[in-house]
Amino acid sequence: MIIDSHQHFWNYQPERDTWITDDMLVIRRDFLPEDLAPELDRNDVAASIAVQASQSEDETQFLLDLAAGNDRICGVVGWVDLQSERLHDRLQTWRRHKKLRGFRHVAQAEPDDRFLVREQFVGGVRALAEFGFTYDILIYPRQLPATIGLVERCAGQRFVLDHIAKPLIKTGEIDDWSHNIRTLASSGDVYCKLSGMVTEHDWRTWQPRDFDRYLDVVFEAFGPERLMFGSDWPVCLVAATYAQVKQIAVDYTQRNAPNFLNAVMGENAARFYGVKIRD
């Protein structure tokens, strides 16, 4: 049973969604569950985890409203101010929503590469464990050292690294990223999403095997028991179809860890986020 561990929904707002630049016109519109459903059907995907794209609690509620009564949205990763003095009260409120499985902060947009190890932010991430929430790590490779520091300071917190930390695939750089990935993966509390790779390459000329050397690293570092397929739909559409993105994960896993195909394509995500899929 396939679970897409990473996709987004939004009602496009130009003043808010400034990250959708002129070269991304294909995603400069609304994307809602009725748009995703045909892709899930065509690709035999049972359900998905909807992940925040905007930094507000309104976004969290928006995703939960979409998930209510929709069995194909099996979990939500929302946003909360992890540096707020009212964080404990907010988490107490959010824990009432069974489909809310965790939170994410768009750390890649922070100008301070050490943002993730600021004392107040670390304290906020530590608070998540008390409520059973996961934390999705969204960073660029230069922020991996701080990410390692965050994980070291939050023993017992469950983390998942989004988009394999966005290595510089387009330029072929790999050494520093590879070293830091291996260090990060040494903590058993960190999983990794096989997602977001096509958008880090040349959008028009990429080939499926171009990602092998990066996948080699994460499969060796995390092991197939801590990896999960994610489409990053609809962002992936700037460079690839949903089917193409899925096939990259399927083909690599079939070649290199065939006994773990079901785990990578769904079971690991279900275990990490603690979700169940109705037959």
N, C-alpha and C positions, 0 to 999 in steps of 0.2 A: 504494500500500500504506500503510494508516494505522497509525501508531504513537502510542499514548497515552504521552506523555512524563512523566506524573506521576500516579501512583495509589499507594494504601497497602494494606497488609494488617496485621491485628493479631488477637491473641487478647485480647479485652477484659479488663483488670484494673483494677477500680475504684480501688485504691490508687495505681496508676501513671498511669492515664489520666484524671487529674482535669480535664484541659482539655475533656473531653466533659461539658458541663454539662447541667442538667435540661431546657433547651430544645432539646437535641440527642439526645433519646431514640431517634430513628430509627437512630442509629449507635452506640448503646450496646450493642453485641454483637460477636461475632466476625465478621471479614471475611477470607475466604481465597480462594485461586485458584478454587475451585469456585463461589464466589459471583460472581466477576467474569466467568467464562467466558461465561455466557449474555448478559451485557451486550456483551461483545466480539463475540459471534456476531450479535446483533441489529443492531449498529452497524457491521459490516464492518471491525472493528479487528483487525489481524493480531497485534499484540503490544503489550507495555507495559513501561515502566520502573517498577519498584517502588522507592518512596522511603521512607526511614526516617521513623518517627513518634515514636520513643522514643530517648532519648539514652544508648545503651549499645552496647558491642560485641556483646552478646548479641543485640540487635536486628539488627545487620549479619549475624550468622550465621543468625538466624531467616529473614531474607529470602533469603539465599543457599541455605539448605536448601530453601525453597519453589521457588526458581528451578532447582535441580538437576533435570534431566530434564524440565523444563517449558519447551517452546520458546516459549510465549506470554509468558513473562517473559524478555525479551531482555537486560535489564540491571538492575542494582541500584545505588541510591545509598544508601550506609550511613552509619554514624556512627563516628568515632574521635576520641579526645581530641587535638585539634590543639594543645593547650598542654602536652602531656605531654613529659617529658624522654626518654621511650622511643618517641617518635613514629616515628622512622626505623625502628626495629626492627619496630614494629607495621605500618607500611606495607610493609615488606619481606615480612612474613608475609601480609598481605592481597592483595598483588599476585599471589599464586598462583591466585587465583580469577578466572577469565576473565570471568565475568559481573559482577564488581564494577567499575563504571565510574567511580565517584566518591563523594564524601562531602558531608554537609550538617550544619550546626549550627543549632539552633533559635535563631538570633540574635534573633528578634522577642521572645523571652521574657527576654532579658537586660535588667536594669534600667538598665544603663549604655548610653546611646545611642551612645557611642563605643567600644563593646566591640570592634567589628570592626577597629579600628586600634590595638588594644593590641599592643605589640611582640611578645609571645609568640604571640599568635594570628596575626598577620601572618606570622611566621616559620613557623608550622605550615602555613598556606595555601601559602606559597612552596615548602614541601617536597613538596607534591602534584605539582607539575610534573615533578619528577625521576622519579616513578613513573608518569606519564601519567594521573593521576586528575583528574577534573573537580571543580568545587566549585559546589554549588547554594546560592544566596543567598536566605534566608528572612528577610524584614524587614518592618517597617512603614514608611510614608513618611518619618517623622521620622528614620529611620536611613539614608536615602539619602545624606546628606553623608558619613557614615562609610564607606558602601559605595563611594562614589567614591574616597575615600582609600585603601581596601583595594586596589581595582583598580589605582590608580596605583602602588602599592608592589609589585605582583606582576605585572610585565610578563611576558607569555608564558603565564601561567596561564589556562586556559579556565574561564570563569564562565557560569552561566545564572541569570537572575533569576526566581525563582518568583512566580507569581500577580501579575505586573506590579507587584510591590511593594505590593500591597493598598491601592490608593488609596481615599479615603473616598467611595466611590460613593454610599452611602446619603444623605450630606449634600450631595453634589454638588461638593465641594471638588476643585479640579483644578490651580490655578496653580502652587503650590510643587512639587507632585508632578511636573507636566509639565516644569518647568524642570530639575529634578534628573534626571529620566528622560533628557532630551536630553543632559545632560552625561555621564551614565553610559554612554549608548549610543555616545558619541563614541569609546570604546575598541572596537576591532574584536574584542577577545577576549571580549566579553560578548554572550550570547544572552538571549532572554526567552521565558518560557512564557505562552501564552494560557490561563491557568488561574486558578481561585480567585476569579473575579469575582462569581459569583452569591451567594456567601456574604458578600461585602462590601456587598451591597445589601439592601434589605428582602426578606426571604425569601419573603414571600407576595405582594407586589405588583409585583415586577420585570417588566419587559418587555424582549425581546431588543434593541431599538434603544436602550435606556438605556445600553448599554455602548459605543455607537459613538464618543462623544467621547473615551473613554479608549483605545479601539482605534485611533482616528485618530492619537493621539500615538505609540503604540508602533510602529505600522506606518511612520510617517514617520521616527521616531528610529532604529529598528533596521533598518528595511527588511525585506521579507518573507523575505529570505535568512537572517535570524537570529531568526526567530520559530517557535515550535512549539506545536502543540495539546497540552493536558494536561487531563484530566478532573477531577483532584483527587478521584476516587472513593475511598472512599465518603463523604468529608466533604461533597461537593457535594449529597448526598441530603437534607441539611437544608433545601435551597432548590430543588432541581431534580433531574430525572432525568438519567441518563447521556446519553440521546439529546438532551435539551434543551441541555445544556452543549456537546456536540459540535456541534450545529446553529448555535450562536452563532458559533463559529469558522468553520464552513463557509460560512454565509450572508454574513458580513462579507467573507471572503476572496474569495468568488465575485463580490461586488459591486465590490470595490475593487482586487483583485490576482488576477484569475482565472487568469493564467498561472502563478501561484505556489501554486495550491491543493495540488498534490501535495507541494510543498516544505514548506509550513506544516503539513500534516496527517501528514507522516511522514519525508520525506527529510532535513529539517534535523535532526530528532532523531537519526536514524540516523548522520548525519555527525558531529554534536556528540559523541554518546556512543560512537561507533565500534562500532556494533552491526550485525549482519547478521541478516536474517530468512529463515528457511527457507521455500521455497515449499510 
